[in-house]
Amino acid sequence: MTFHFERSHQPNRQGNYTIFLQVFHKGQKKRYKTSVAVQLKYWNPENERVKKSCPSSRHDNEELDFP
């Protein structure tokens, strides 16, 4: 099983992009919406995290962490 975070391709009404958890298991792909939505400039696709320059980065990245 592998997983990745990715942003939506379309912004919401506030201009933010929702972050999805994408899970691959036995050849199947599932996407789960997270509670995190950020402006495009604050998403780091390489690290799959919210950039530190975002005012809510600490909280948002904690939401993306697994226990």
C-alpha positions in Angstrom: 0.0 0.0 0.0 1.3 3.4 -0.9 -0.1 6.9 -0.5 0.5 10.4 -1.6 -1.0 13.8 -1.1 -2.1 15.8 -4.1 -3.9 19.1 -4.6 -7.2 19.4 -6.5 -7.0 20.7 -10.1 -9.7 23.3 -9.6 -9.8 25.9 -6.8 -12.8 26.2 -4.5 -14.9 29.4 -4.3 -12.3 31.0 -2.0 -9.5 30.3 -4.5 -7.9 27.6 -2.4 -7.0 24.1 -3.6 -8.2 21.1 -1.5 -5.6 18.5 -0.6 -6.4 14.9 -1.2 -4.9 11.7 0.2 -4.4 9.3 -2.7 -4.1 5.6 -1.7 -3.0 2.8 -3.9 -3.7 -0.7 -2.8 -3.7 -3.9 -4.9 -3.9 -2.0 -8.2 -6.8 0.2 -7.0 -6.7 3.9 -6.4 -8.8 5.8 -3.9 -8.9 9.5 -3.2 -9.9 10.9 0.2 -10.6 14.6 0.8 -8.7 16.2 3.7 -9.7 19.2 5.7 -6.7 21.2 4.2 -7.2 23.7 1.4 -4.5 26.2 0.5 -3.6 28.7 -2.2 -1.6 27.3 -5.0 1.6 29.2 -4.1 1.6 27.5 -0.6 1.6 23.9 -1.8 4.9 22.1 -2.3 4.2 19.1 -4.6 7.7 17.6 -4.1 7.4 17.4 -0.3 3.6 17.0 -0.4 3.4 19.5 2.4 2.2 23.1 2.9 5.1 25.6 2.6 6.3 27.3 5.8 5.5 30.6 4.2 1.8 29.9 4.6 0.4 31.4 7.8 -1.4 28.2 8.7 1.3 25.8 7.6 1.9 24.3 11.1 -1.7 23.5 11.6 -2.2 22.3 8.0 0.8 20.0 8.1 -0.3 18.5 11.4 -3.6 17.7 9.8 -1.7 15.8 7.1 0.4 13.8 9.5 -0.4 10.2 10.3 -0.4 9.0 13.9 
